[in-house]
Amino acid sequence: MPRYHREISVRQGGPLIRDDDDFDKIPDLDETAVGDDRLRLIFTCCHAALSSEAQISLTLRTLWSLTTPEIARTFLVSESTLAQRLVRAKRKI
């Protein structure tokens, strides 16, 4: 354990990370492990390649069925701007 972590763990009364932790026992996440289609859709809408505004807009439109004007008012942008943002986000993913 590095010295800094050792000093902190001594002050707090115990180790931060035990040396005997077995991280190999954690199962790998498989696509089939996600049984909920809605959850899979959320992950798709929140793809890392999209900006946070595009992720939120796409999620609100796809999962919550909000209209483009409603989402545009939320972001204080015009409807055409938001519509174009949604089109670009869908193309990217």
N, C-alpha and C positions, 0 to 999 in steps of 0.2 A: 504494500500500500504506500503511495507517495507520502512524503513527510507532511505536506499541508493537510491532506485528508486524515492522516493519523492524528495530528494536533487537534483538528476539529472534533474527531470522534472521541478523543480523550476528554475534551472539555464537555461534551454532551453526554458522556457516560457510556458510550458504546460505539462500535464500528459503523461507518456508513454503508460499507459493502463488505459482506463476509467473504472471506477467501474460499469458503466451501460452497458458495452458491453455484449451482449447476445450471448454466444458461442453455446448455445443449438439450435440456428436457423440454424447452418451450417448443410446441409444435409449429411448423410452418403454416402460414395462412394460405389456404387453397381457395381458388375462386368458387369451387363447389361448396365451401364451408359457409358462404354467405347465401343463405336460403331465401332471404327476403328480397324480392325484386325492387321494392321501394328503396331499401338501403343501397342496393347496387346502383340505382338511379341517382341517389344522392352523391355517391362517390364519383359517378360519371360527371354530374353537373359541377362538382367541385374539383375538377381535374387541375393538376398543378400547372399545366400550360396556360391556363386562363387567369386573367387578372381577377382580383377579389370582387370588383364590381360586376364583372361578367359572370363569375360563379354565383353570386347572390341573385343577380337578375335571372339567370337561367334556372336556378333552383326555385325561385318564386313563381316563374312562369310554368315550369314543368310540373313541379310537385304540388304547389298550392293553387294552381290554375288562376292566378291573378292575371288580369288583362294588361296589355302593354301600356295603356294610359295610366293605370293604377301604379305600376312599377315606375314609370317615368316620373310621376308626381313624387314618389318616394325619394328618387335620386335627384329631383329638381332638374331634370333634363327634358328636352322635347321628346315627343313620341317617336319621331323619325330617328333621332339619335339612339334611343333605346332599342328600337326595332333593328337598326343596323348593328348595334352591339350584340344583340341576340343572334343575328344571322352569322356574324363573324365567329362568335363563340361556338355555334353548332358546327361550322365548317372546320374549326380548329380541332374539335374532338371527333 
